[in-house]
Amino acid sequence: MLSRLTRPRALALSAVPVVALLAVAGLAPLPYTVAQPGATADVLGADQGRQIITISGAPTRDTDGELLMTTIAATGPSADIDLGDVIDGWFRTDRAVLPRDAVYPSGKSDEEIERHNIADMEESQDDATRAALSYLGEDPSQVTVDLQLADVGGPSAGLLFALGIVDKLDGDGAGGDLTGGRTIAGTGTIEPDGTVGAVGGVSLKTQAAKRDGATVFLVPEGECSDARAELPDGLRLIPVATLKGAVDSLRALERGAEVPSC
């Protein structure tokens, strides 16, 4: 135990390596990624002049409203993130500082990561198609769905792809739009059986959704607290666990019936 006289000297000396460490950290790259709200895309519309969802083998319907899939924009896996970037990200609501390994697979090159993200997107599109056709009772051997969306990777658009397919084929089941003419945004992975999974970055995605005109945001139910953290005013959160649950909630919203909330 330090005496009253020696304690100040001990504290002053121990501060020297701390200051040196901070100085080094301020210059050295850190294993983090800085993310911010990214682009959105209306899966009922077009991307770069091509319809995002094209269906053949079954009657389709014109749709109104929008279904926005949301993204985050993150610094690349090889980007140098220093202490200043980290501190700036911690104090801004439109930024998030994430461990690099939580965003990108570790030990892979930029090219390998890009291929990985593209493969995840393609798998999510296949799963979304299977989930939507199964929900509607459509025969996948007779109905062909083509999904095209450039410059986006990862599996987090699965739920919105599935909802877009349902809307184009069935709408609300009575000839109306699943969106009710609204701009609906959301995020979530999807399994072929319609199960919706968590994705991460939802507090940034809600900001992207509000920025681009959404009034409702569909969020995986396990991420409600994260979505509420920086929730923009005027954006309603609806938790979802399955594709059926998401469709039921949107139909109830249009009828003015009770809808789950986070």
PyMOL commands that set and color helices and strands:
alter all, ss='L'
color gray80, all
select helices_A, chain A and resi 6-27+83-90+100-103+110-136+158-169+202-211+221-229+243-255
alter helices_A, ss='H'
color red, helices_A
select strands_A, chain A and resi 32-42+46-47+50-51+53-56+66-74+96-99+144-147+183-186+189-190+196-197+216-220+236-240
alter strands_A, ss='S'
color yellow, strands_A
deselect
rebuild
show_as cartoon
